[in-house]
Amino acid sequence: MDRRTILAIALSIIVVVGYSAVMKRLYPQSPIAEQGEESAPPVGATTPSRGAKEAVPPTPAPAPTAAVGGTATPLVAPPAEREAGIELANDWVTLTFGRRTGGLLSARLKRQVDEEGQPLELVAEVARFHSGQVVAGDGQVVEVVEARPAGRALNVRLADGTTLSWSLEDDSYLVRLKVVAVAPIRLVGPTGFSHKILSTRYYGNRGFAYGTAEGDEKAPFKKLKADRYIDGPIPWLLSEDKYFLQGWIPSIPIPHAGLLVRAGEEPDYTALLNLTAGETRFRVYIGAKEMDALQAADPIFAKRIHFGWFRVVAEPMFYLLRFIHRIIGSWGVSIILVTVLIKLAFFKLTHNQQVSMKRMQALQPQMQEIRTKYKKDPQRMQREIMELYKRNKVNPMMGCLPMVVQIPVFLALYNVLLNAIELRHAPFLYLPDLAAPDALFGHVAGFAVGPLPLIMGVTMWLQQQMTPTTMDATQARMMKFLPIVFTLMFFNFPSGLVLYWAINNLLTIGQQIIANREVAAAEAG
């Protein structure tokens, strides 16, 4: 890549990832909200609205409220002591439901582990309410009258006559839920995540998301300072982390919902769904953002892997990376091979660009003479410069076209390497985790320090020295700082992404050597 390409990609990175980098510095763990946060108006209130509204009442209330028939009552969390549980399990996940309240107390993923190597827990340890609980008109959680487990199914009957039937599918994170209510109810839907996820080094995409008539809406946890109510119809609602998802898709759009937050050292998040009387069925996804599992459950879930603006390019990149991994068995080697394949795909285009830029650099003295001679006649100056290009068989557009083509590919692969859960805990050489920064030398001032970003910075500097440029002196001086800026940025980037960039730099250096030799041979001949 020439300096124009590097500059364009640098600007793209600042726009696309700059916000995430800043947020990572500001919110290194779970978002911390202040104590004593005011609560919101009634959840599911019938005040006309479109989408979601943030509302803060004039006076603080001791607890979040919920409304049925327009009457607001404070929600009362169940007793804090741990209740006995009923387990539903397959080879992917173990779900534990409370015998007293019927809520989802635990969801342990067998295919994903926490930082201690144990099956990863999804459900928040500080949760006041749990998915599947029903909140009565007095704000109390309705208790279970009867719970009948049968294999991977669980039938629950509550004291208000509501029945909930859970059915966990084989080889899947998907659970089928049938709710039959004798009157309108408020059902606890997706909730926040375990602190073992929220405090992890992996960062991004934490919050609620839901569908509306206007499109998709997001409610990031860090921005949810007070309870928020949503008017429907709501075709789907979920809570998500960078790598994990609790997604709910109802058979009938939800008329109203509330997103509840309790501030504190470990904030607690709860979605409360207002359901009408009768039967409502849900597809509930409780698990990791694994592409095949998400796609099998519903395409809505699959889109929650954040592949960015160029998803149409990113998804094929992901499948190519995964295909190579299935053959090779190493994600690090797979990243290197994908980088080589991308370089080969653009070899001719990039080579022509490098040759053209090298020839344009040789024409700089003549171009400066033309600019000086015709500085008072811009039109004549432009004609003379174009004639100079034509005589020397130089195409100035070759400096732009490869850049335009490569930026979507770079950003697509960037998002794949940043968000694919397959790289989580994937080792390569001395790197224990391709989804985490290279911290071989430890941490300094909040930055992970390892050799890979340093190698990337050095190769980027070497590439700059070898790449011909037509920039003026001021622009050239600014470009000299890019290797330093990129190195600092990449210290905290996933090592898989830094590996891609470093290998790409090395290949570009080799290609530039070939282009320089070709131009030199042509001039000598």
Stockholm file with secondary structure:
# STOCKHOLM 1.0

chainA/1-525         MDRRTILAIALSIIVVVGYSAVMKRLYPQSPIAEQGEESAPPVGATTPSRGAKEAVPPTPAPAPTAAVGGTATPLVAPPAEREAGIELANDWVTLTFGRRTGGLLSARLKRQVDEEGQPLELVAEVARFHSGQVVAGDGQVVEVVEARPAGRALNVRLADGTTLSWSLEDDSYLVRLKVVAVAPIRLVGPTGFSHKILSTRYYGNRGFAYGTAEGDEKAPFKKLKADRYIDGPIPWLLSEDKYFLQGWIPSIPIPHAGLLVRAGEEPDYTALLNLTAGETRFRVYIGAKEMDALQAADPIFAKRIHFGWFRVVAEPMFYLLRFIHRIIGSWGVSIILVTVLIKLAFFKLTHNQQVSMKRMQALQPQMQEIRTKYKKDPQRMQREIMELYKRNKVNPMMGCLPMVVQIPVFLALYNVLLNAIELRHAPFLYLPDLAAPDALFGHVAGFAVGPLPLIMGVTMWLQQQMTPTTMDATQARMMKFLPIVFTLMFFNFPSGLVLYWAINNLLTIGQQIIANREVAAAEAG
#=GR chainA/1-525 SS CCHHHHHHHHHHHHHHHHHHHHHHHHCSSSCCCCTTCCCCSCBTCCCCCSEEEECCCSSCCSSCEEEETTEEEECBCCCSSCCCEEEEECSSEEEEEETTTCCEEEEEEEEEECTTSSEEECBCTTCSSCTTCEECTTSBBCCEEEEEEETTEEEEEETTSCEEEEEECTTSSEEEEEEEESSCEEEEEEECBCHHHHTSSCCCCCEEEEEETTEEEEEEGGGCCSCEEEEEEESCEEEECSSEEEEEEESSCEEEEEEEEECSSSCEEEEEEEECSEEEEEEEEEEECCHHHHHHHCHHHHTTSCCCTTHHHHHHHHHHHHHHHHHHCCHHHHHHHHHHHHHHHTHHHHHHHHHHHHHHHHTHHHHHHHHHHTTTCHHHHHHHHHHHHHHTTCCGGGGTHHHHHHHHHHHHHHHHHHHCGGGTTCCBTTBSCTTSCCCTTCEETTEECCHHHHHHHHHHHHHHHHSCCCCCHHHHHHHTTHHHHHHHHHTTSCHHHHHHHHHHHHHHHHHHHHHHHHHHHHHHC
#=GC SS_cons         CCHHHHHHHHHHHHHHHHHHHHHHHHCSSSCCCCTTCCCCSCBTCCCCCSEEEECCCSSCCSSCEEEETTEEEECBCCCSSCCCEEEEECSSEEEEEETTTCCEEEEEEEEEECTTSSEEECBCTTCSSCTTCEECTTSBBCCEEEEEEETTEEEEEETTSCEEEEEECTTSSEEEEEEEESSCEEEEEEECBCHHHHTSSCCCCCEEEEEETTEEEEEEGGGCCSCEEEEEEESCEEEECSSEEEEEEESSCEEEEEEEEECSSSCEEEEEEEECSEEEEEEEEEEECCHHHHHHHCHHHHTTSCCCTTHHHHHHHHHHHHHHHHHHCCHHHHHHHHHHHHHHHTHHHHHHHHHHHHHHHHTHHHHHHHHHHTTTCHHHHHHHHHHHHHHTTCCGGGGTHHHHHHHHHHHHHHHHHHHCGGGTTCCBTTBSCTTSCCCTTCEETTEECCHHHHHHHHHHHHHHHHSCCCCCHHHHHHHTTHHHHHHHHHTTSCHHHHHHHHHHHHHHHHHHHHHHHHHHHHHHC
//
